């Protein structure tokens, strides 16, 4: 799965690579796209479920709002049980919403945790340390060159 993500991320330019080889993801864009995708899935899967369930015997989904509520509850894996699908198409939509919803919600949670707990700050500090190390190494090389030139023969 990570191979697919890396291929998509590289081709879509979702990150840039700095001079130290550190990937800097465009988290605002990724967050916006994740939220947009989530809303689109909830509405489209909800609509398909609504069309499949409306008028069925024993259906608990009475309107589009019920179908959207079912999709939201499915995406967060809460599922109150007051609305549930009675048709095969409705069950397929709920199953897909479980899978996609958990993935998207987990990804959004990871992005938020990264920002809240300062993991991105660690990357900045690591970059600064790499820069300092490069400068120190360059100065050391200059000193060694000077010493080798002034070495008595």
ChimeraX attribute file (.defattr): number of C-alpha atoms within 10 A of each C-alpha:
attribute: neighborCount
match mode: 1-to-1
recipient: residues
	/A:1	5
	/A:2	7
	/A:3	8
	/A:4	9
	/A:5	10
	/A:6	12
	/A:7	10
	/A:8	12
	/A:9	14
	/A:10	12
	/A:11	10
	/A:12	9
	/A:13	10
	/A:14	16
	/A:15	16
	/A:16	14
	/A:17	10
	/A:18	10
	/A:19	10
	/A:20	12
	/A:21	9
	/A:22	14
	/A:23	13
	/A:24	14
	/A:25	15
	/A:26	12
	/A:27	16
	/A:28	10
	/A:29	11
	/A:30	16
	/A:31	17
	/A:32	12
	/A:33	12
	/A:34	17
	/A:35	15
	/A:36	12
	/A:37	15
	/A:38	19
	/A:39	14
	/A:40	12
	/A:41	21
	/A:42	25
	/A:43	19
	/A:44	16
	/A:45	22
	/A:46	25
	/A:47	19
	/A:48	15
	/A:49	28
	/A:50	23
	/A:51	17
	/A:52	20
	/A:53	25
	/A:54	17
	/A:55	13
	/A:56	13
	/A:57	9
	/A:58	11
	/A:59	15
	/A:60	18
	/A:61	26
	/A:62	14
	/A:63	14
	/A:64	17
	/A:65	14
	/A:66	18
	/A:67	30
	/A:68	22
	/A:69	19
	/A:70	27
	/A:71	30
	/A:72	23
	/A:73	20
	/A:74	24
	/A:75	25
	/A:76	18
	/A:77	14
	/A:78	11
	/A:79	16
	/A:80	11
	/A:81	10
	/A:82	10
	/A:83	17
	/A:84	20
	/A:85	22
	/A:86	17
	/A:87	17
	/A:88	12
	/A:89	16
	/A:90	22
	/A:91	16
	/A:92	14
	/A:93	23
	/A:94	26
	/A:95	15
	/A:96	17
	/A:97	25
	/A:98	20
	/A:99	14
	/A:100	19
	/A:101	24
	/A:102	16
	/A:103	15
	/A:104	18
	/A:105	16
	/A:106	13
	/A:107	15
	/A:108	18
	/A:109	13
	/A:110	12
	/A:111	17
	/A:112	14
	/A:113	13
	/A:114	14
	/A:115	13
	/A:116	10
	/A:117	10
	/A:118	12
	/A:119	13
	/A:120	16
	/A:121	12
	/A:122	11
	/A:123	14
	/A:124	14
	/A:125	12
	/A:126	14
	/A:127	17
	/A:128	13
	/A:129	12
	/A:130	14
	/A:131	14
	/A:132	12
	/A:133	12
	/A:134	13
	/A:135	12
	/A:136	12
	/A:137	12
	/A:138	12
	/A:139	12
	/A:140	12
	/A:141	12
	/A:142	12
	/A:143	12
	/A:144	12
	/A:145	12
	/A:146	11
	/A:147	11
	/A:148	10
	/A:149	10
	/A:150	9
	/A:151	8
	/A:152	6
	/A:153	4
